[in-house]
């Protein structure tokens, strides 16, 4: 599915000297990264440190002239650019507006983060993320959307911090309906979002997780009432499906203990485990192939886009 897959192991081995990622799932449950299980090591992070660093981000609103340039360049086509984050590191991202964008109107925003193979590993990987189904699927919806995607360099502290800063940058620069800010991530991209929505839940409306594990604080995410759609293959070749089922069940139980009805929980949580036949019939990889479900089953993206902050 990815033409550069053979270079990924070189990249992950380069991370072997970095502190492993410690994942807090609940007050008494710590989950080891699946990348570590395979001998890879992810950059370490501490939630309190990230939260402190992100409390006073300085993302400036662009001038009127710059704003018009941003809008006109991105009507119906991706514009790829970058900016320097609060630690003077580059954030490489792409965005596009509806083809028939109307001045004065705001639009829902979808930010999609790819898996490891389409993250940034050098110039040869530039814009690889824009070919991923997690990005292209949003062209098939009935809604006019602003779609953005980034090629971050890791899925630990820097990744989650940069995802937050990217969100704030997009909200400052583009005509976004702030009650409809949706995020989705595949594999390591999903791990980034589980941390980001824990740290700054006020920024996000709903989250679509595809073939990823949960690295965020579950109780804080449930407290914020962020709707989450879990999508994974029954025989996911990297994470398996048991972990996703467990996280879903734990969140479900948290909401039950808070007195929510089954209907109310279904408005906040969805679990979709794809049968092996979905992958076999299309000769898809049991991990990355789960993204294809976004193209085949429009009800998945429709569920996400039907979440509104004002209604929750």
C-alpha positions as CSV (number, residue, x, y, z in Angstrom):
1,X,0.0,0.0,0.0
2,X,3.0,2.3,0.6
3,X,5.9,2.5,-1.7
4,X,8.3,3.5,1.1
5,X,7.5,0.8,3.6
6,X,11.0,-0.7,3.4
7,X,12.4,2.6,4.9
8,X,10.2,2.6,7.9
9,X,12.2,0.1,9.9
10,X,15.3,2.3,9.4
11,X,13.4,5.3,10.8
12,X,12.0,3.5,13.8
13,X,15.4,2.0,14.7
14,X,16.7,5.5,14.8
15,X,14.3,6.2,17.6
16,X,15.7,3.3,19.7
17,X,17.7,5.5,22.0
18,X,14.7,7.7,22.9
19,X,12.8,7.2,26.2
20,X,9.8,4.7,25.6
21,X,6.3,6.0,25.5
22,X,4.3,5.4,28.7
23,X,0.6,5.3,28.1
24,X,-1.9,6.1,30.8
25,X,-5.3,4.4,30.1
26,X,-6.9,4.9,33.5
27,X,-5.9,5.7,37.0
28,X,-4.7,2.1,37.6
29,X,-4.0,0.8,34.1
30,X,-0.7,1.6,32.1
31,X,-0.4,0.3,28.5
32,X,2.9,-0.4,26.8
33,X,3.1,1.0,23.2
34,X,2.5,-1.6,20.5
35,X,5.6,-0.2,18.7
36,X,7.7,-1.1,21.8
37,X,6.3,-4.6,21.7
38,X,7.9,-5.1,18.3
39,X,11.2,-3.7,19.5
40,X,10.6,-0.1,18.4
41,X,10.8,2.8,20.9
42,X,8.6,5.9,20.8
43,X,9.5,9.3,22.1
44,X,8.6,9.8,25.7
45,X,6.1,12.4,27.0
46,X,4.6,13.7,30.2
47,X,1.1,15.0,30.2
48,X,1.7,17.7,32.8
49,X,4.7,19.0,30.8
50,X,2.8,19.1,27.5
51,X,-0.2,20.8,29.2
52,X,2.0,23.5,30.7
53,X,3.7,24.1,27.4
54,X,0.4,24.5,25.5
55,X,-1.4,26.8,27.9
56,X,-0.2,30.0,26.4
57,X,0.4,29.3,22.7
58,X,0.8,32.4,20.5
59,X,-0.9,31.7,17.3
60,X,-1.5,35.0,15.5
61,X,-4.5,35.8,13.3
62,X,-3.2,36.6,9.8
63,X,-3.6,40.0,8.2
64,X,-6.6,40.5,5.8
65,X,-4.3,40.3,2.8
66,X,-2.7,37.1,4.1
67,X,-6.1,35.7,4.9
68,X,-7.3,36.2,1.3
69,X,-4.1,34.5,0.0
70,X,-4.7,31.5,2.2
71,X,-8.4,31.2,1.1
72,X,-7.9,31.7,-2.7
73,X,-5.0,29.3,-3.0
74,X,-6.8,26.4,-1.3
75,X,-10.2,26.4,-3.1
76,X,-10.8,22.8,-3.9
77,X,-7.1,21.8,-3.9
78,X,-4.6,21.1,-1.2
79,X,-2.0,23.7,-0.4
80,X,1.1,22.3,1.4
81,X,3.0,24.6,3.7
82,X,4.6,24.7,7.1
83,X,5.1,26.9,10.1
84,X,7.4,26.9,13.1
85,X,5.9,25.6,16.4
86,X,6.5,26.9,19.9
87,X,9.7,24.9,20.2
88,X,11.0,26.2,16.8
89,X,10.3,22.9,15.0
90,X,8.6,22.7,11.7
91,X,5.0,21.5,11.3
92,X,4.4,20.4,7.7
93,X,0.7,20.4,6.8
94,X,-1.7,20.6,3.9
95,X,-5.2,22.1,3.8
96,X,-8.0,22.7,1.3
97,X,-11.3,24.6,1.4
98,X,-14.5,23.8,-0.4
99,X,-14.3,24.4,-4.1
100,X,-17.3,26.8,-3.9
101,X,-16.2,28.5,-0.8
102,X,-18.3,31.6,0.1
103,X,-16.7,34.5,2.0
104,X,-18.3,35.1,5.3
105,X,-19.4,31.5,5.8
106,X,-17.8,29.0,8.2
107,X,-17.2,25.3,7.5
108,X,-16.6,22.1,9.5
109,X,-12.9,21.2,9.8
110,X,-11.5,17.7,9.5
111,X,-7.9,17.1,10.5
112,X,-6.5,13.7,9.4
113,X,-3.2,12.3,10.7
114,X,-1.7,9.3,8.7
115,X,0.1,6.3,10.0
116,X,3.9,5.9,10.3
117,X,4.5,5.2,6.6
118,X,3.1,8.5,5.5
119,X,4.6,10.6,8.3
120,X,7.6,12.8,7.6
121,X,10.8,10.9,7.0
122,X,12.3,13.3,4.5
123,X,11.6,14.9,1.1
124,X,10.9,11.6,-0.6
125,X,7.8,11.3,1.6
126,X,6.4,14.8,1.0
127,X,2.6,14.8,0.6
128,X,2.4,11.0,0.9
129,X,-0.4,11.5,3.4
130,X,-2.6,13.2,0.8
131,X,-3.0,9.8,-1.0
132,X,-4.2,8.0,2.1
133,X,-7.9,7.0,2.3
134,X,-8.1,8.7,5.7
135,X,-7.6,11.9,3.8
136,X,-9.3,11.2,0.4
137,X,-12.5,9.8,1.9
138,X,-13.7,13.3,2.9
139,X,-14.1,14.2,-0.7
140,X,-17.0,11.7,-0.8
141,X,-19.2,13.3,1.8
142,X,-22.3,15.5,1.1
143,X,-20.9,18.3,3.1
144,X,-18.6,21.2,2.2
145,X,-15.6,20.8,4.4
146,X,-12.2,22.2,5.2
147,X,-9.8,19.2,5.2
148,X,-6.3,19.3,6.6
149,X,-3.6,16.8,7.2
150,X,-0.1,16.9,8.6
151,X,3.1,14.9,8.3
152,X,4.4,15.0,11.8
153,X,7.7,13.3,12.8
154,X,6.7,11.3,15.9
155,X,3.7,10.2,17.9
156,X,5.0,11.0,21.3
157,X,5.4,14.4,23.1
158,X,6.2,16.4,20.0
159,X,3.5,14.8,18.0
160,X,0.7,15.5,20.4
161,X,1.9,19.0,21.1
162,X,2.2,19.7,17.4
163,X,-1.3,18.4,16.7
164,X,-2.7,20.8,19.2
165,X,-0.7,23.7,17.8
166,X,-1.7,22.8,14.3
167,X,-5.4,22.8,15.3
168,X,-5.0,26.3,16.9
169,X,-3.2,27.5,13.8
170,X,-6.0,26.3,11.5
171,X,-8.7,27.8,13.7
172,X,-6.9,31.1,13.6
173,X,-6.2,31.2,9.9
174,X,-9.3,29.6,8.3
175,X,-13.1,30.1,8.4
176,X,-13.8,27.2,10.7
177,X,-17.1,26.4,12.4
178,X,-15.7,25.9,15.9
179,X,-18.6,23.8,17.0
180,X,-17.5,21.2,14.3
181,X,-13.8,20.4,14.6
182,X,-13.3,16.7,13.8
183,X,-10.1,14.7,14.0
184,X,-9.2,11.3,12.8
185,X,-6.0,9.3,12.9
186,X,-4.8,6.0,11.5
187,X,-2.3,3.9,13.6
188,X,0.4,6.2,15.0
189,X,-1.7,9.2,13.9
190,X,-4.5,7.9,16.1
191,X,-2.2,7.6,19.0
192,X,-1.3,11.2,18.6
193,X,-4.9,12.3,18.7
194,X,-5.7,10.2,21.8
195,X,-3.1,12.3,23.7
196,X,-4.2,15.7,22.1
197,X,-7.9,15.4,22.8
198,X,-7.0,14.5,26.4
199,X,-4.9,17.6,26.8
200,X,-7.2,20.1,25.0
201,X,-10.7,18.6,24.7
202,X,-12.2,22.0,24.4
203,X,-10.8,22.3,20.8
204,X,-12.4,19.2,19.4
205,X,-15.9,18.0,18.6
206,X,-15.4,14.3,17.8
207,X,-12.7,11.7,17.0
208,X,-12.5,8.8,14.5
209,X,-9.9,6.3,15.5
210,X,-8.7,3.8,12.9
211,X,-6.5,0.8,13.8
212,X,-4.8,2.5,16.7
213,X,-4.3,2.1,20.4
214,X,-5.3,4.5,23.2
215,X,-2.5,6.5,24.7
216,X,-4.6,9.3,26.3
217,X,-6.3,9.6,29.7
218,X,-9.6,7.8,29.4
219,X,-11.3,9.4,32.4
220,X,-10.6,12.9,31.2
221,X,-11.8,12.2,27.7
222,X,-15.0,10.7,29.0
223,X,-15.5,13.7,31.3
224,X,-15.2,16.0,28.3
225,X,-17.9,13.9,26.5
226,X,-16.0,13.8,23.2
227,X,-17.7,11.3,20.8
228,X,-15.4,8.6,19.5
229,X,-15.8,6.1,16.7
230,X,-13.5,3.1,16.9
231,X,-12.7,1.3,13.6
232,X,-10.4,-1.7,13.5
233,X,-10.1,-5.0,11.8
234,X,-10.9,-8.2,13.6
235,X,-7.4,-9.6,12.9
236,X,-5.5,-6.3,12.8
237,X,-2.0,-7.3,12.0
238,X,-0.4,-4.7,14.3
239,X,-2.6,-4.0,17.3
240,X,-5.2,-6.8,17.1
241,X,-8.8,-5.9,17.9
242,X,-8.9,-7.0,21.6
243,X,-7.3,-3.8,22.8
244,X,-9.8,-1.6,21.0
245,X,-12.7,-3.7,22.3
246,X,-11.3,-3.3,25.8
247,X,-11.0,0.5,25.6
248,X,-14.5,0.8,24.2
249,X,-15.9,-1.3,27.0
250,X,-14.0,0.6,29.7
251,X,-15.4,3.9,28.3
252,X,-18.8,2.4,28.0
253,X,-18.7,1.4,31.7
254,X,-17.5,4.9,32.8
255,X,-20.6,6.4,31.1
256,X,-22.8,3.7,32.6
257,X,-21.5,4.6,36.1
258,X,-22.3,8.2,35.4
259,X,-25.9,7.3,34.7
260,X,-26.1,7.6,30.9
261,X,-28.6,5.5,29.1
262,X,-27.6,3.1,26.3
263,X,-28.9,5.6,23.7
264,X,-26.9,8.4,25.2
265,X,-23.7,6.3,25.2
266,X,-24.3,5.3,21.6
267,X,-24.3,9.0,20.7
268,X,-20.8,9.2,22.3
269,X,-19.3,5.8,21.4
270,X,-19.3,3.5,18.4
271,X,-17.3,0.4,17.8
272,X,-16.9,-1.1,14.3
273,X,-14.8,-4.3,14.0
274,X,-14.4,-5.3,10.4
275,X,-14.5,-9.0,9.5
276,X,-11.6,-10.6,7.8
277,X,-13.8,-11.1,4.8
278,X,-13.7,-7.3,4.2
279,X,-9.9,-7.4,3.8
280,X,-9.7,-10.7,2.0
281,X,-12.3,-9.8,-0.7
282,X,-10.3,-6.7,-1.6
283,X,-6.8,-8.1,-0.9
284,X,-6.1,-5.5,1.7
285,X,-3.6,-5.6,4.5
286,X,-5.3,-6.4,7.9
287,X,-3.9,-3.2,9.4
288,X,-3.8,-0.4,6.8
289,X,-6.7,-1.7,4.9
290,X,-9.1,-0.6,7.6
291,X,-8.9,2.9,6.1
292,X,-10.6,1.6,3.0
293,X,-13.8,1.2,5.1
294,X,-14.2,5.0,5.0
295,X,-14.5,4.8,1.2
296,X,-16.9,1.8,1.3
297,X,-19.2,2.8,4.2
298,X,-20.2,6.5,4.1
299,X,-22.2,6.0,7.3
300,X,-18.9,6.1,9.2
301,X,-17.9,9.6,8.2
302,X,-21.6,10.6,8.4
303,X,-21.7,9.6,12.0
304,X,-18.7,11.7,12.8
305,X,-20.0,14.8,10.9
306,X,-23.4,14.5,12.7
307,X,-21.8,15.3,16.0
308,X,-22.1,19.0,17.0
309,X,-20.8,20.6,20.2
310,X,-24.0,22.6,20.6
311,X,-26.0,19.4,20.7
312,X,-23.8,17.6,23.2
